[in-house]
Every structure is written in C-alpha cells, then in structure tokens.
Amino acid sequence: MTTNHTRRGFLKQGSGAIGGFALTVVAGGAMAQGKTKVRFSGYVESEEQLGTTLKVLEAYMAKNPNVEIIPEFSNFRSFTDKLATEAAGGNAPDMFSVNVDLLAEYAARGVLEPLTNWIPDPLDVSSYQAGSIFACTYNDQLYAIPNDAIAPAILYSPKKFEELGVAVPPEMFTWEELHETAVSLSRAHGRGFWGMEDGGGNYVPCDIFLRAKGSSMFTPEHTLGFSAEDMATWFQYWADMREAGGCPPADVAAQAGDNSASLGIVRGRSAMLIQMTDSYVGIGALMEDPLDLHMLPNGHAGGEMKNHIYDYAGNSTGIWSKAADKDLCVDIIRFMHFDPDGVDLYYEGSGMIPASTAGLDKFGAQGNREEKKLVAYLAKLREDPAPSRRPGVGGLGGMFRRANQAVAFGDATPLAAAEAFIAEAEEKLLALKS
Amino acid sequence: MSITPNLSKKQNAVAFLFLSPWILGFVFLTLGPLMGSLYLSFTDYDLFTAPEWAGTKNYAKLLGGDPRYIQSLKVTFGYVLFSVPLKLGFALFIALILNRGLRGLGIYRSVFYLPSLLGGSVAVAIMWRQIFSYDGIINHFLWNYLGYDAPSWITNPDYALGTLVLLAAWQFGAPMVIFLAGLKQIPQDMYDAAAIDGARPVQQFFYVTIPLLTPIIFFNFVMQTIGAFQAFTPSYIISDGSGGPADSTLFYTLYLYEQAFTDFQMGYASAIAWVLVAIIAAATSISFLSAKYWVHYGDEN
C-alpha cells in the first residue's frame, strides 16, 4: 500500500503531535496517571537521615495511593544553590527544607508560605520547644515546621582519651580548660595528631563563647550582638590553640571541608570535634571507635559558670508560596511530624531527635543507644535553658570560615578578621531589610 | 566555470537550511539568556523578587575595589598564566615522543587523551584532593622515605593553586592530539634538507618544527586560554565550593557563582560575567594581534 504525503498533511499531523505532547507535559506537571505529584526537596546530614526520610515518604504514598511524592534530596550546599535557581525560574519544589539562617531570606522574599492557616489544626506546635519555634518564625509568623532539635556539642573519642592518659573534662568547664585538655592530648600523642579540630570557623560555638562574655552573635531584633573586639577574642582563642598545638595547623584544618569522611576525628587525627548533634550518628557510623557527646565550655576562667548552650531547629520544612496544593503539603508534614506511625519511620535510626517535648520523651525512653545519648544531652541543656539561637543571614558559614582562615593563615589579625566579618554581615542584614 | 545568480541563491538557501538548527538554537536558547544577563547586570536582582533598574551600580562596585573580586582576578590570571604554557609545553613534548613512530600509537594516544575527558570531572577532582591532602599518598611517601613532614598541599594557600595548575597540565590530551596532527603535516623533505645542511635534532626542532607548527600552537593557545579563564569545576570540588583556603583558589567563575546563588546577587553576578566576556575578548584580540609577528602560514608570502 502506498500513501501520498502532502506538505499540508504533514504539517497538520505534525502540529497535532506537538500539541498532544505539550498537553501531556502541562498535565503531567500536576497529575500523571491520575496521581497528584508533589516535589519534596531538601538537604540531609547523613545517609541514615536520607534513608528514614525516603521511608516515611513511601509510607505516606502507600496510605495515599493517589499521591506521588518526588523526593529531591542532597547535601546542604547543592540544595540551597539549586533551590535559589528553581525559585527564580518559578519552578521551586512544592515543599522543601529550610535552614535557620536562610528562613528570613526566603520568608522576606515571599518564597515561603506562612503556616498560620494550618495552626493549630492540623499542625499543633504547642508542645514544641520555644527555641525551635523561634528559629522558624519571621515577623511573628511561623513559616516552617522544625524537623529536629539540634545543639552544638563536643563529639569526642573516649578511647583516645584513655589511650593517651588524659582525663575527660568535667561537664561544666571553661574555655581555658578545653585549651589545656586539647594541648595535653596533642603532646601525649606526637606527630600527626591534635587534641581537637579547629572550631574557630564555626559560628555556633562562637555564639556560646560570646554569651559567656555577655554578648551574642545576633540579637532577637536580627542585628549583630557583638563588637569587633568581642569577636577578635574568639579568633585569638583559636590562634592560641593553633600556636600551642592543641588543634592542627591551618592547612590541615582546612582539609576537613564539608565532608564528614575527611574530618580529622574520623581519620584518627584528633580526639575532639565541635559539631552539631544531628551529625553525631552520621559521623559515628564512619568511625570504628565509639563516639560520645560532651558539653561545650560554659564559662571563662574566673567568670560565672552557667549553661549557655541551646537547642534549636537547624533544619525545618516549609511550603513554596506558589505550590499548587498547599493542603496536601501540609498533610505530608502532618504525617511526618505528628502521626505516630510517620514519626517512628521518620526519626528512628536517623540521628534526628524530634523538636517536640513529647518526641524527646519518647526517644529518650525507647530509642537506640545513640538516640538515648542525644536525648540525654538535649534534656540536660533544657534543665537550665539558655536563651534560644537567633537566626543569622544566608552564607554565614562561609563568611565565618573565611574570617577564621584569614587569621589562621596569617593574612589578617583577629581584629581585622572580625571587622571584615562585621562589614560583610551588616551588608547582608541591610539588604534583607531594604 | 561561472555560477549563475539563481544557482548561487539556491546554494545559499540550502546552506542556511542546514545551518538553521544552530541559528535557531542560538537565537532562542543562547541569545535570549545572553541579552537577559546583560540587562540583569544593570539591575538589583535577588532571584526571588523582580529585578529593579540600578544603572551602572554593579559595574561601579566592581571597579570600586570589591576585595574578593580583586582576589578572584589575581587567582584566575595566575592560573591562566601558569596552566596554559605548562599544559601546551607538556602536550607538545608528549606529541613529539608519540610522533617518533611508536608501535601501538593509537593506544598511547587514547591513554594520554583520557585525562582530558576525565580531568574536568568531579571524580578526578576528588581524587586530586586525596592525593595532595595532608594524609594523602604524596605526603606518605615524603614522610616514610624522606622524613619530611609536608603540609597539606591542597589546602595551603601557598600551594593550593599550584595543585590546580598541575591538574590542568595533566589534562594535556586535547592539545596533544591536535599537535600530533600538526606534526604529521610537516613534510619529511624539510627535515631531510635541514639534515643535509648539518642541522642537529635540536636545531631542526627550533628552525623547522616550531615555525611550521605555529598555526597549531596559536590555535591551541587561544582555545586553552579561553578555557582557563572559564575554569570552575576543579576549584569548586577541591575547595568544597568555597574557593578556599583563604580564597587562594577563588576562581573568577566561582566568585560569580557564589554571588549569584549563595549571596542572591544575580545583578552583580551578571556584571561580573560581562566583565569576563570583555577580559576573554581582550585576551583573544591581543593573541590575534600578536599572531602576525610569530605565526607562519604556509600559503603566505
């Protein structure tokens, strides 16, 4: 059989095919094979956290066969860069992770939907710890639900302390005692090992350090809460630690980067590391020796000893202001954070501890060894709670790390590094308010 | 044979028909974003809210001495200055060896070309990080055999850029293949004549090979220079996207990326991009202007 193809016929058929394809693409954005699709993007701190997150989303889909959740999870840096690009292109995921320092950026610029309409039903946050709620609030409106409660801690290897014959410091101790402990460990070991990792580029312990001196990184009014001289003492503290051999030289410290596998404590180069508690399970899984938690120093020599360590929501979940089905996104959040089945799947074995008091109690009683340790640590902090963590600005981690490295590599004095940091942070705060 | 105007028109139409995929792609996929970024470079644009006209503010900020921008310029020019000659020199050296009529030349050519395909990849950048880290293979050798406690090469500002230059030089495959093709074009008669005149191999290299290879050297030089100015992946992966330590590997494109996607200053980042276009255009123009003094084409008088 032969068929005559005319140009008009070809164009007709071609445009029909293209039109059909276009319709499929458009329809596919929201519904495919009768299913409503929801894009859920975020960052995770460990493989364990990724596993439990995917598990809870699968459970939700099993209970709601008409819903298809498309998970798009990665590490923090890749996620934030990608989210900014997608939001700019009008193609942000329907729901996504929100970092405490980026919440204000997203809320002020209309990327996040306020959750006011869904509180307290179905999102009842009345049992959540105040610091976690504060971290998710901007201009008196809640913009995200806390995923977990985290706090800064010293992760340490008890085995290294034992091997080197150095005593673990008492629970409440000073920054000066931390210096002495780190230096003793380094000396007891010798080449290629340092008592602790350089913590000078981490702004959370700096906040704890400053609070013990009567100032803080940020104020509740979202302004800087310290002077250049205050911050210079922090950079000087780590310069002294480096000089005395308590932490590695600048080039070795810089090697750690964002990758847990390259941390000194994981590679057997150090005994202590200042880190957030949500990394405890992930880092511990990479080590052969057991890992334990210890409080950060809570005062300076000759000063008052008082708990300055707080827990807060480092990571939370929010909804894109242009999401097609916001109620569905809220329901997924409800399942993950408030439904007993969902909570078990989401949190158990993840290294995350729920921010609600009820969740904390539950994991303290039923969790595995690591979870019980985390809960015990957080519970200890809440016995005499410190004022909560105040959100900073986007890119804070990078700015702070650069300032510390400038001092470590001898490119700036502690005061000059502090002044440069203040100038950069103030420019960002100003941009946010304009 | 003369070509009639009608035939010429027909031939042009056919040529444009075949070129149309590229032309359409350029107009609809490249030209739009290009013009868009030019417009954005004159605006305040934070990615989330609509851009606002800001005149030449972004360019004034660049010229006003943004210290990290100046650092990114220093790093990038240093990288271009060292990596391009090193890579071309090494590529030519290997091409000369391979041109000596080795058995299994095809295999060697493929093996040496391989790093060029892999070099820009994330996996190789990570491998580089492992090799040159404090407890990497280089330092294991230096400590165990020479007793030298070496620094972490990749995270020491004095050496970090050097390791990236080495990584670039290791990706010599593409210019090497082009050099090899160029060497094969040089007639054997030239070498025979030079040998009869008493030229030794070194003299043959400088007075026969190099002059006849200058068009190829020029081509490779221009392409590699443009590529070096645009380098991004090695620094992004090796420094965890920070350009560290202490901004010692802050490539121009990395700073641009950071401004756009970490600091949400897309207007400023667009201005940075357009200045890079101007820098590359200037570098290429200078290369072309200088070409008449040192590039020799066979068909020239």
HADDOCK unambig.tbl for C-alpha pairs under 7 A between the chains (distance, minus, plus):
assign (segid A and resid 81 and name CA) (segid B and resid 261 and name CA) 5.20 0.50 0.50
assign (segid A and resid 81 and name CA) (segid B and resid 262 and name CA) 6.38 0.50 0.50
assign (segid A and resid 84 and name CA) (segid B and resid 47 and name CA) 6.81 0.50 0.50
assign (segid A and resid 84 and name CA) (segid B and resid 261 and name CA) 6.28 0.50 0.50
assign (segid A and resid 87 and name CA) (segid B and resid 48 and name CA) 6.45 0.50 0.50
assign (segid A and resid 88 and name CA) (segid B and resid 47 and name CA) 4.79 0.50 0.50
assign (segid A and resid 88 and name CA) (segid B and resid 48 and name CA) 5.34 0.50 0.50
assign (segid A and resid 109 and name CA) (segid B and resid 48 and name CA) 6.04 0.50 0.50
assign (segid A and resid 109 and name CA) (segid B and resid 49 and name CA) 6.45 0.50 0.50
assign (segid A and resid 111 and name CA) (segid B and resid 48 and name CA) 6.99 0.50 0.50
assign (segid A and resid 251 and name CA) (segid B and resid 151 and name CA) 6.77 0.50 0.50
assign (segid A and resid 251 and name CA) (segid B and resid 152 and name CA) 5.58 0.50 0.50
assign (segid A and resid 251 and name CA) (segid B and resid 155 and name CA) 4.94 0.50 0.50
assign (segid A and resid 251 and name CA) (segid B and resid 156 and name CA) 4.74 0.50 0.50
assign (segid A and resid 252 and name CA) (segid B and resid 134 and name CA) 6.16 0.50 0.50
assign (segid A and resid 252 and name CA) (segid B and resid 152 and name CA) 5.71 0.50 0.50
assign (segid A and resid 252 and name CA) (segid B and resid 155 and name CA) 6.95 0.50 0.50
assign (segid A and resid 254 and name CA) (segid B and resid 155 and name CA) 5.75 0.50 0.50
assign (segid A and resid 254 and name CA) (segid B and resid 245 and name CA) 6.30 0.50 0.50
assign (segid A and resid 255 and name CA) (segid B and resid 155 and name CA) 5.81 0.50 0.50
assign (segid A and resid 257 and name CA) (segid B and resid 240 and name CA) 6.25 0.50 0.50
assign (segid A and resid 258 and name CA) (segid B and resid 240 and name CA) 6.63 0.50 0.50
assign (segid A and resid 394 and name CA) (segid B and resid 263 and name CA) 6.95 0.50 0.50
assign (segid A and resid 395 and name CA) (segid B and resid 262 and name CA) 6.13 0.50 0.50
assign (segid A and resid 395 and name CA) (segid B and resid 263 and name CA) 6.59 0.50 0.50
assign (segid A and resid 398 and name CA) (segid B and resid 242 and name CA) 6.96 0.50 0.50
assign (segid A and resid 402 and name CA) (segid B and resid 246 and name CA) 5.79 0.50 0.50
assign (segid A and resid 405 and name CA) (segid B and resid 245 and name CA) 6.76 0.50 0.50
assign (segid A and resid 405 and name CA) (segid B and resid 246 and name CA) 5.48 0.50 0.50
assign (segid A and resid 406 and name CA) (segid B and resid 246 and name CA) 5.64 0.50 0.50
